[in-house]
Structure formats: structure tokens, C-alpha cells
Amino acid sequence: MNRFLLVSSLTLTLACGRRETVQAPAPLPRATVRLCPQAPAAEAGWVAATLAATQRATLATRLAATVKRVLVTEGQPVAAGALLVSLADDDLQGGLKAAETAEAAAAAQARRMENLAAQDAATPAELDLAHTQLAQAQAALAAVRSNLGYTQIRAPFAGVVQTRRVNDGDLVTPGMPLLDLEGQGALEFIGSVSQAEARGLKLGQTLPFETEGRTGSARITGLATGGDPVSQRGSLRAQVVKGAAGLRSGAFGRLQVPQASGSAGQDPTVPASALVRRGELSGVFLARNGIAELRWLSLGAAQGERICVRAGLAQGDQVIDNPAGLQDGQPIEVAR
């Protein structure tokens, strides 16, 4: 027993006497970095926008049916009222025949009761009932004919088919988009503006624009500030009034707003080369007191080669350009 206690005590003493050596992490090497240039004056005051037709529609049906035939394809011009998509209507055709038969029977009964009433052989109540039944039959027939109209999808205006979303034999449901149609009339720019950018704008104001190497002017037809509770950006619509020749729907462009570079309240921008992307997160490295600091950002729309920053960056922050291999907290030296 004593020998067992002595061995156990010796084992415990040796175990407690062990020391594990923990090596401190090696310090990060000092990196030489370059700062991003400030946004040039030419970049200031421009709002990204997309060119679209002022007259456009997404065509759908309010019935559940099978597509019998699609008569158009993308890029095809169509006239107003032209048949675009035909849906199967066998069940509705049967309902139409039943409704027509019921309406004819109700009309015959109403005429019969009118003749009897003229001979004092029918009461006024019987005559009123016959007229009521006729009106109900006529309403049911009109409803069936109206539903049949939704099986023939026609163009509401003359234009060009932009998107074909269904094929022959597809099953469609109420409200399901079938085609996208754009008119061949006026064009407009659609974009978004921050609250600061919208301060100098008003309905009817004319703004210069650039798109695909062309320039012109567009008149503001719609302006809503702060429409998005997350980004705090509103919608902007401006119809092209000068320089519309040769423009195409879907082209990217930009509108010049009356705001100088670096003005108070303007959203800062960073070049795309400065961004660090990790999964769905985007950020930049800032130079602060000789240390690289990683800052996550909320990004907005592109403005040329620069990206608008909605949140996370303030005017005057020193952003590091091309931060490949840089780590958060790493010592840095700014190249002169």
C-alpha cells in the first residue's frame, strides 16, 4: 500500500512539473502601400441610370391554363391588338355553350311569362322572377365570354417583344408573366439618388446625360427621395428630350446632377481596385496611424470606375489601393 502511494505521488509530481512552451505569433512585417487618389472632379455629380422605353408592359393572364401556342419571339415587332399567346380554352368553351343554352332558355321563359301576363294568366311576381332569371343567365354568359378573352393575349400597344417567358405546352397560373413588351416611342433614364443628390433636383428640370459615347439632355419626370428604408435612396426618372437618335433600350448611362465634388452630404466613392471581398461582405483597408484597418462597407451603384459607398466610410478617410495580401492590424508605410 505504501509503495503504491509513493509511486502515485511521484507520478503526480512529474506530471505537475511539465511545462508546455507557447510560442508568441510572429509580428506582421511592415508593408508599403499606396493610397487611393481622390475622386476627380469629372466623376462628381453623376448618377448611374439605365435607359428604358417609357411605354412598357409585362403581359400575364388571370387564368390557370396550358399554353396552346406562342406566336412571337424576342425582338419581334408587333402591332397593337396583335395576338401574342393563345391558351387552351376547352373547358371555357364547354362553359360557354352551357351559358348560352341557359340564357336562351331564360329568354324564352321571360317571353312566355310576358305573353301570359298580357292575358292576365301570370302574376307580376312570376313575371319579375322570369326577368331576374334572364338577367342572371345573361351575366353568367358575359362572365364566361370575359374569361375567354384572357385566353387570347394581345398586344396593348405597338412595340417590340423584349422577353418571352413561356413556351408551347407550359402550364401558367394567374398573374404569371408571359411576355415583356416595350413601345417604340420615347425613352427614359431610370436610376436612384441619395437624399443629398436629390436636394438640387425637381420635376421638369433638365439634366445632361452620357451613354455609349453619346450625349444629350433628359427632363425629370419622376423623383422620389428616401424610398428605400435600407439604402435611403429614392427613384429618379428622366425622359430623353435631346439626343435620342441611335439610343437603345437597356443601355447603361449616367445623369449629371447639380452637385460639386466634395460638397457636404455627398456620398464618398472608392475605386473598385481598393475593395476587399470575402463572401457577401465588401470592405476596404484604411491607413490609420501606421496600421492597416479593415473596414466593412455598404456599397451603392457604380459611378464609372468608382463605387458609391452608402455607409461605413467618411470623407477624408485614407483608403489603401490594391490591398492584396494585407492583413487587419498590419504595420504599414505609405509610399510617397
C-alpha positions in Angstrom: 0.0 0.0 0.0 2.8 2.4 0.9 4.6 1.5 -2.3 1.5 2.3 -4.3 1.1 5.7 -2.6 4.8 6.5 -3.3 4.6 5.7 -7.0 1.3 7.8 -7.4 2.9 10.8 -5.6 6.0 10.6 -7.8 3.8 10.4 -11.0 1.7 13.3 -9.9 4.8 15.4 -9.1 6.3 14.7 -12.5 3.0 15.5 -14.3 2.6 18.8 -12.5 6.2 19.7 -13.3 5.7 19.6 -17.1 5.7 22.9 -18.8 4.4 23.4 -22.4 6.1 26.2 -24.3 3.7 28.5 -26.1 5.3 30.5 -28.9 4.1 34.0 -29.4 2.9 34.7 -33.0 5.5 36.4 -35.2 4.9 40.1 -35.7 3.5 41.1 -39.1 6.0 42.6 -41.5 5.7 46.3 -42.4 4.1 46.7 -45.8 4.5 49.5 -48.2 1.1 50.7 -49.5 -0.3 53.4 -51.8 -3.4 55.4 -51.1 -6.3 55.8 -53.5 -6.5 59.0 -55.3 -9.4 61.3 -54.5 -12.4 61.3 -56.8 -11.7 63.5 -59.8 -14.0 66.5 -60.4 -15.3 64.8 -63.6 -16.7 61.9 -61.6 -18.6 64.1 -59.2 -22.3 64.9 -59.8 -23.0 61.8 -61.9 -25.8 59.3 -61.2 -25.9 55.9 -62.8 -29.0 55.1 -64.7 -30.4 52.6 -67.2 -32.2 53.5 -70.4 -35.7 52.1 -71.0 -38.8 52.7 -73.0 -41.4 54.9 -71.3 -44.2 52.6 -72.6 -43.6 49.0 -71.5 -45.8 46.2 -70.1 -45.5 42.7 -68.6 -48.3 40.7 -70.0 -50.0 38.0 -67.9 -53.3 36.1 -67.6 -55.6 35.7 -64.7 -56.4 32.1 -65.6 -54.7 28.7 -64.9 -54.3 27.1 -68.3 -51.9 25.4 -70.7 -50.1 27.4 -73.4 -51.5 26.4 -76.7 -49.2 28.5 -78.9 -46.7 31.3 -78.6 -46.9 33.3 -81.8 -43.9 35.7 -81.2 -40.3 35.7 -80.1 -37.8 38.2 -78.7 -37.1 41.2 -80.9 -40.2 40.8 -83.0 -42.2 44.0 -83.7 -45.9 43.7 -83.2 -48.9 45.9 -83.9 -51.5 47.0 -81.3 -54.1 44.3 -80.8 -51.9 41.5 -82.4 -52.4 38.0 -80.9 -49.2 37.1 -79.0 -50.1 34.0 -76.9 -53.0 31.6 -77.1 -54.0 29.5 -74.1 -56.1 26.3 -74.1 -59.8 27.1 -73.6 -61.6 23.7 -74.0 -63.2 23.9 -70.5 -64.3 27.5 -71.1 -65.8 26.6 -74.5 -67.9 24.0 -72.7 -68.9 26.5 -70.1 -69.8 29.0 -72.9 -72.2 26.5 -74.6 -73.8 25.8 -71.2 -74.2 29.5 -70.5 -75.6 30.3 -74.0 -78.2 27.5 -73.5 -79.2 28.8 -70.1 -79.5 32.3 -71.5 -81.7 31.1 -74.4 -83.9 29.1 -72.0 -84.3 32.1 -69.6 -85.1 34.4 -72.5 -87.8 32.0 -73.8 -89.3 31.7 -70.3 -89.3 35.5 -69.9 -91.2 35.9 -73.3 -93.6 33.2 -72.3 -94.4 34.9 -68.9 -94.8 38.3 -70.7 -97.4 36.8 -73.0 -99.2 35.2 -70.1 -99.1 38.4 -68.1 -100.6 40.2 -71.1 -103.5 37.8 -70.9 -103.8 38.1 -67.1 -102.6 34.4 -66.8 -99.5 35.2 -64.9 -98.9 37.2 -61.7 -96.5 40.1 -61.5 -94.3 38.1 -59.2 -93.9 35.3 -61.7 -93.0 37.9 -64.4 -90.4 39.5 -62.1 -88.9 36.1 -61.4 -88.6 35.3 -65.1 -86.8 38.7 -65.7 -84.5 38.1 -62.8 -83.5 34.6 -64.1 -82.9 36.1 -67.5 -80.6 38.8 -66.1 -78.6 36.2 -64.1 -78.2 34.0 -67.2 -77.0 37.0 -69.2 -74.5 37.9 -66.5 -73.1 34.3 -66.4 -72.8 34.3 -70.2 -70.9 37.7 -70.1 -68.5 36.3 -67.4 -67.6 33.2 -69.5 -67.0 35.4 -72.6 -64.8 37.7 -70.5 -62.7 34.7 -69.2 -62.4 33.5 -72.8 -60.8 36.9 -73.6 -58.0 36.1 -71.2 -57.0 33.0 -73.2 -56.0 35.3 -76.1 -53.1 37.5 -75.0 -52.9 40.5 -77.3 -50.6 43.5 -77.6 -52.0 46.5 -75.7 -49.9 48.8 -77.9 -47.5 48.6 -80.8 -43.9 47.7 -79.8 -41.2 45.1 -79.7 -41.2 41.8 -77.7 -38.3 42.1 -75.2 -38.7 38.8 -73.3 -40.5 35.6 -74.0 -41.1 33.7 -70.7 -43.2 30.7 -71.8 -43.2 28.0 -74.5 -45.9 25.9 -76.0 -47.3 23.4 -73.5 -46.3 25.3 -70.4 -48.8 25.5 -67.6 -49.4 29.1 -66.5 -51.1 30.4 -63.4 -52.9 33.6 -62.6 -50.5 36.6 -62.6 -47.6 34.6 -64.1 -45.6 36.8 -66.6 -45.8 35.6 -70.2 -44.1 38.3 -72.2 -42.4 41.7 -71.8 -43.4 44.3 -74.4 -41.8 47.7 -75.0 -43.1 50.5 -77.1 -41.1 52.3 -79.8 -41.7 55.8 -78.6 -39.9 57.9 -76.1 -37.0 56.7 -73.9 -36.2 57.5 -70.3 -33.4 57.0 -67.8 -34.2 55.1 -64.6 -31.8 55.4 -61.6 -31.6 56.1 -57.9 -30.4 59.1 -56.0 -29.3 59.7 -52.4 -31.0 62.4 -50.3 -28.0 64.7 -50.8 -28.1 64.2 -54.6 -31.8 64.9 -54.7 -31.6 68.3 -52.9 -30.8 70.1 -56.1 -33.4 68.3 -58.3 -37.0 69.0 -59.1 -39.7 67.8 -61.5 -39.3 69.3 -65.0 -35.6 70.0 -64.6 -33.3 69.2 -67.5 -30.1 67.1 -66.9 -27.2 66.3 -69.2 -26.6 62.6 -69.8 -23.9 60.3 -71.3 -24.5 56.9 -72.7 -22.5 54.7 -75.1 -20.4 57.7 -76.3 -23.4 59.9 -76.9 -24.6 62.9 -75.0 -27.9 64.7 -74.7 -30.4 66.0 -72.2 -33.3 64.5 -70.3 -36.2 66.0 -68.4 -37.0 64.8 -64.9 -40.5 63.2 -64.9 -40.4 61.3 -61.6 -38.5 61.9 -58.4 -39.0 60.1 -55.0 -36.4 60.6 -52.3 -35.8 58.1 -49.4 -38.0 55.4 -50.9 -35.7 52.5 -49.8 -35.6 52.3 -45.9 -32.3 50.4 -46.1 -30.2 52.3 -48.6 -32.1 55.7 -48.1 -32.1 56.2 -51.9 -35.0 57.2 -54.0 -36.0 56.7 -57.6 -35.3 59.0 -60.5 -36.9 59.1 -63.9 -35.8 61.4 -66.7 -37.3 61.3 -70.2 -34.8 61.9 -73.1 -35.7 65.2 -74.8 -32.5 65.8 -76.9 -30.0 63.3 -78.4 -32.4 60.3 -78.6 -31.2 59.3 -82.1 -29.4 56.0 -82.1 -30.1 55.2 -78.4 -31.3 51.7 -77.4 -33.3 50.4 -74.5 -31.3 48.7 -71.9 -28.1 50.7 -72.4 -26.2 52.0 -69.3 -25.8 55.7 -68.9 -25.4 58.4 -66.3 -27.1 61.7 -65.5 -25.2 64.8 -64.3 -26.8 66.3 -61.1 -26.0 69.8 -60.0 -23.6 69.0 -57.1 -20.0 69.8 -56.9 -17.2 67.4 -55.9 -16.7 67.1 -52.2 -19.8 69.0 -51.3 -21.4 68.4 -47.9 -23.6 65.4 -47.8 -22.3 63.7 -50.9 -21.7 60.0 -50.7 -17.9 59.1 -50.8 -16.7 56.8 -53.6 -13.8 54.3 -53.8 -12.1 52.7 -56.8 -13.0 49.1 -57.5 -9.3 48.1 -57.1 -9.5 49.0 -53.4 -12.3 46.7 -52.5 -11.8 43.5 -50.4 -14.5 40.9 -51.0 -15.0 38.0 -48.6 -18.1 36.0 -49.3 -21.0 38.5 -49.4 -19.0 41.2 -47.5 -17.2 44.1 -49.1 -14.7 46.4 -47.4 -11.5 48.4 -47.7 -8.3 48.9 -45.8 -7.8 52.3 -44.2 -4.4 53.8 -43.2 -4.6 54.8 -39.6 -1.6 55.8 -37.5 0.7 53.5 -39.4 -1.7 50.5 -39.1 -3.9 48.9 -41.8 -7.5 48.8 -40.5 -10.1 46.7 -42.3 -13.5 48.4 -42.6 -16.7 46.7 -44.0 -18.9 48.9 -46.2 -22.4 49.1 -47.6 -21.9 49.8 -51.3 -24.2 51.6 -53.8 -24.2 52.0 -57.5 -21.1 52.2 -59.7 -20.1 55.6 -61.0 -17.7 54.9 -63.8 -14.6 53.1 -62.3 -15.6 54.1 -58.8 -18.2 52.6 -56.4 -20.5 54.7 -54.3 -20.3 54.0 -50.5 -23.6 54.2 -48.7 -22.3 53.6 -45.2 -19.0 52.8 -43.4 -16.8 55.5 -44.9 -16.5 59.2 -44.3 -15.0 61.9 -46.4 -11.3 62.2 -45.7 -10.7 58.6 -44.8 -7.4 57.3 -46.3 -8.2 54.2 -48.3 -5.4 51.8 -49.4 -5.4 50.9 -53.1 -4.7 47.3 -54.2 -4.5 45.8 -50.7 -3.7 42.2 -51.9 -2.1 40.2 -49.1 -2.7 42.9 -46.5 -4.0 41.9 -43.1 -6.0 43.8 -40.5 -3.7 45.4 -37.9 -0.5 45.0 -40.1 2.0 47.8 -39.8 2.2 49.9 -43.0 4.2 52.7 -44.6 2.6 54.9 -47.1 4.6 55.3 -50.3 5.2 58.9 -51.2 
